[in-house]
Amino acid sequence: MRADKGSSLFWLFFSIFVLIESLRLGIGKLSDPGMGFMSFGASALLGILSFLLLVQTSFKKEGIKILPLFQGRLWGRVFLVIVALFIYSKFMPIAGYLISTFLLMSFLFWIIRGQKWWWILISSLVITIISYYIFSKWLNCQFPEGLFSL
């Protein structure tokens, strides 16, 4: 219970901080969103959910057995995913969105699910192309072209 209270308080304060910073960036209007629009919406949702968790754990009296932090978890995979996301953020401006996203998705499918290589490559390709068309063509987001800009 204490863990839920502590984590919900942390995320509640974090969401308030992000809300304030989003307002400083400007959220704009629904028809003309500003720089802070997405972060404002995401942090508002996070704040609501963390507040609900805080209220829920405050009224619960049941004791839950909490395992030690590193026992029975796949922390190695979590660490590899964090490293992969860091490399992805550094590699994208060089290689471009398509190549770096394809490599990231291939790695994530391999590390998380351990599927057959052909399924990993096809799924990564499909997700990369769909996400590119959604964000680049429909929503007009600009991605680094990387190697394709030659």
C-alpha positions as CSV (number, residue, x, y, z in Angstrom):
1,M,0.0,0.0,0.0
2,R,2.8,2.4,0.8
3,A,4.4,1.7,-2.5
4,D,1.2,2.6,-4.3
5,K,0.7,5.8,-2.3
6,G,4.3,6.9,-2.9
7,S,4.3,6.2,-6.6
8,S,0.9,7.9,-7.1
9,L,2.1,11.0,-5.3
10,F,5.3,11.0,-7.4
11,W,3.3,10.8,-10.6
12,L,0.8,13.3,-9.4
13,F,3.5,15.9,-8.7
14,F,5.2,15.0,-12.0
15,S,2.0,15.5,-13.9
16,I,1.4,18.9,-12.3
17,F,5.0,20.0,-13.2
18,V,4.4,18.9,-16.8
19,L,1.0,20.6,-16.9
20,I,2.6,23.9,-15.8
21,E,5.4,23.6,-18.3
22,S,2.9,22.7,-21.1
23,L,0.9,25.9,-20.3
24,R,4.2,27.9,-20.5
25,L,4.8,26.4,-24.0
26,G,1.2,27.2,-25.0
27,I,-1.5,24.6,-25.6
28,G,-3.3,26.6,-28.3
29,K,-6.8,25.5,-29.4
30,L,-8.2,22.1,-30.5
31,S,-8.2,23.3,-34.1
32,D,-4.8,24.9,-33.8
33,P,-2.7,23.0,-31.2
34,G,0.3,24.7,-29.7
35,M,3.7,23.2,-28.7
36,G,2.4,22.0,-25.3
37,F,-0.9,20.5,-26.4
38,M,0.1,16.8,-26.4
39,S,2.1,17.0,-23.2
40,F,-0.7,18.9,-21.5
41,G,-3.3,16.2,-22.5
42,A,-0.9,13.3,-21.5
43,S,0.0,14.9,-18.2
44,A,-3.6,15.7,-17.4
45,L,-4.5,12.0,-18.0
46,L,-1.6,10.9,-15.9
47,G,-2.6,13.3,-13.1
48,I,-6.2,12.0,-13.1
49,L,-5.1,8.4,-13.0
50,S,-2.5,8.9,-10.3
51,F,-5.0,10.9,-8.2
52,L,-7.5,8.0,-8.5
53,L,-4.9,5.5,-7.4
54,L,-4.0,7.7,-4.4
55,V,-7.7,7.9,-3.4
56,Q,-8.1,4.1,-3.9
57,T,-5.1,3.2,-1.9
58,S,-6.0,5.6,0.9
59,F,-9.3,3.9,1.6
60,K,-8.1,0.3,1.2
61,K,-7.2,-1.5,4.4
62,E,-6.0,-4.8,2.9
63,G,-2.4,-5.7,3.2
64,I,-0.7,-6.8,0.0
65,K,2.5,-8.8,0.0
66,I,5.2,-6.8,-1.8
67,L,8.1,-8.6,-3.3
68,P,11.6,-7.2,-3.1
69,L,12.3,-4.8,-5.9
70,F,14.6,-6.9,-8.0
71,Q,13.1,-10.4,-7.3
72,G,11.3,-12.2,-10.1
73,R,11.5,-9.3,-12.6
74,L,13.1,-9.1,-16.0
75,W,15.3,-6.1,-15.2
76,G,17.8,-7.0,-17.8
77,R,15.2,-6.6,-20.5
78,V,14.1,-3.3,-19.0
79,F,17.7,-2.0,-19.1
80,L,18.1,-3.2,-22.7
81,V,14.9,-1.4,-23.8
82,I,16.1,1.8,-22.1
83,V,19.5,1.6,-23.8
84,A,17.8,0.9,-27.1
85,L,15.6,3.9,-26.8
86,F,18.6,6.1,-26.0
87,I,20.5,4.8,-29.0
88,Y,17.4,5.3,-31.1
89,S,17.2,8.9,-30.1
90,K,20.8,9.5,-31.0
91,F,20.7,7.4,-34.2
92,M,17.5,8.8,-35.8
93,P,19.0,12.2,-36.9
94,I,21.8,10.3,-38.7
95,A,19.9,7.3,-40.2
96,G,16.4,8.9,-40.5
97,Y,13.1,7.8,-39.1
98,L,12.4,4.8,-41.4
99,I,15.7,3.0,-40.8
100,S,16.1,3.7,-37.1
101,T,12.4,2.9,-36.3
102,F,12.7,-0.4,-38.2
103,L,15.8,-1.3,-36.3
104,L,14.2,-0.3,-33.0
105,M,11.0,-2.3,-33.6
106,S,13.0,-5.3,-34.7
107,F,15.0,-5.2,-31.5
108,L,12.0,-4.7,-29.3
109,F,10.1,-7.6,-30.9
110,W,13.2,-9.8,-30.6
111,I,13.9,-8.9,-26.9
112,I,10.3,-8.9,-25.7
113,R,8.6,-11.6,-27.6
114,G,11.4,-13.8,-29.0
115,Q,9.5,-14.6,-32.2
116,K,10.8,-16.1,-35.5
117,W,13.1,-13.7,-37.4
118,W,10.7,-13.5,-40.5
119,W,7.8,-12.5,-38.2
120,I,10.0,-9.9,-36.5
121,L,11.1,-8.3,-39.8
122,I,7.6,-8.3,-41.4
123,S,6.0,-6.8,-38.2
124,S,8.7,-4.2,-37.8
125,L,8.4,-3.2,-41.5
126,V,4.6,-2.9,-41.3
127,I,4.6,-0.9,-38.1
128,T,7.3,1.4,-39.4
129,I,5.5,2.1,-42.6
130,I,2.1,2.6,-40.9
131,S,3.6,4.9,-38.3
132,Y,5.4,6.9,-40.9
133,Y,2.3,7.4,-43.0
134,I,0.2,8.3,-40.0
135,F,2.6,10.9,-38.6
136,S,4.3,12.1,-41.7
137,K,1.5,12.1,-44.3
138,W,-1.7,12.5,-42.2
139,L,-0.5,14.6,-39.3
140,N,2.3,16.4,-41.3
141,C,5.0,15.7,-38.7
142,Q,8.5,16.2,-40.0
143,F,11.0,13.4,-39.4
144,P,14.7,13.4,-40.1
145,E,15.3,11.9,-43.5
146,G,18.8,10.8,-42.7
147,L,20.3,8.6,-45.4
148,F,17.3,9.1,-47.7
149,S,18.0,12.8,-48.0
150,L,20.9,12.2,-50.4
